[in-house]
Amino acid sequence: MSRTEIPMTMTAPEHPSLGTASGAVVSPVTASIFRVTRGDRILGFVEAVGTDWVGFAGPALERSEEIGRYATLSAALQDLGGQSERPALRLVS
């Protein structure tokens, strides 16, 4: 499938080689930006930029942070999955 063909959703298969990307659901937001979820949690977004994939962690695209550039979609998904397993920071007063 080329990047110009946008599926409704795609689920990463359960496989040890995919690590934390297993079971992630990838859904198009635009022609080049995809939302990545697992269960009811939004892990972040990936954007196709030229031949690279850029990963963004966060539940809302406008407030997400770039976490890296990747040669493959699976590498971006693995990093997003790893980001989701890190504990969230809490503000205390």
C-alpha positions in Angstrom: 0.0 0.0 0.0 1.4 3.4 -0.9 1.1 6.4 1.4 -1.5 7.9 -0.9 -3.9 5.0 -0.1 -5.5 5.7 3.3 -7.1 2.7 5.0 -9.9 3.3 7.5 -7.8 1.7 10.3 -4.9 -0.7 10.6 -4.1 -2.8 13.6 -0.4 -3.8 14.2 -0.4 -7.6 14.6 0.6 -9.2 17.9 4.2 -10.3 17.3 7.4 -10.2 19.5 9.4 -8.4 16.8 7.0 -5.4 17.1 7.6 -5.1 20.8 5.4 -2.3 22.3 3.8 -1.6 18.9 1.8 -4.9 19.1 -1.9 -4.3 19.1 -1.7 -0.6 18.2 -4.4 0.7 16.0 -3.4 3.3 13.4 -6.2 5.5 12.0 -5.9 8.4 9.5 -6.5 11.9 10.6 -5.3 13.5 7.3 -3.6 12.2 4.2 -0.2 12.3 6.1 -1.1 12.2 9.8 -2.2 9.1 11.7 -3.6 8.6 15.2 -2.1 5.7 17.2 -4.3 4.1 19.9 -4.2 1.1 22.1 -7.5 0.2 23.7 -9.2 3.5 24.6 -5.9 5.4 25.0 -4.4 7.7 22.4 -0.7 7.0 22.4 0.2 9.8 19.9 0.5 10.5 16.2 2.8 9.7 13.3 3.3 11.9 10.3 4.6 10.9 6.9 7.2 13.5 5.9 9.0 12.6 2.7 10.5 9.1 3.2 10.5 9.4 7.0 7.9 9.0 9.8 7.8 11.6 12.6 6.4 10.4 16.0 4.5 12.7 18.3 3.5 11.6 21.9 0.4 13.0 23.4 -3.4 12.6 23.3 -4.0 15.7 21.2 -2.0 16.6 18.1 -1.8 20.3 18.8 -0.3 19.6 22.3 1.8 16.6 21.4 5.6 16.6 21.5 7.9 15.2 18.8 9.7 12.1 20.0 11.8 11.3 16.9 12.1 10.6 13.1 12.0 7.0 11.9 12.7 5.2 8.6 9.8 2.9 9.1 6.3 3.1 10.5 6.9 0.1 12.8 9.9 1.9 14.4 7.7 4.9 15.1 5.0 2.7 16.6 7.4 0.9 18.8 8.7 4.2 20.2 5.2 5.5 20.8 4.3 2.3 22.6 7.4 2.7 24.8 6.5 6.3 25.6 3.0 5.1 26.8 4.6 2.7 29.3 6.5 5.5 31.0 4.8 6.9 34.1 3.1 10.2 33.7 4.5 13.3 35.4 2.3 14.8 38.1 2.4 18.3 39.4 2.2 18.7 43.2 1.8 21.8 45.1 
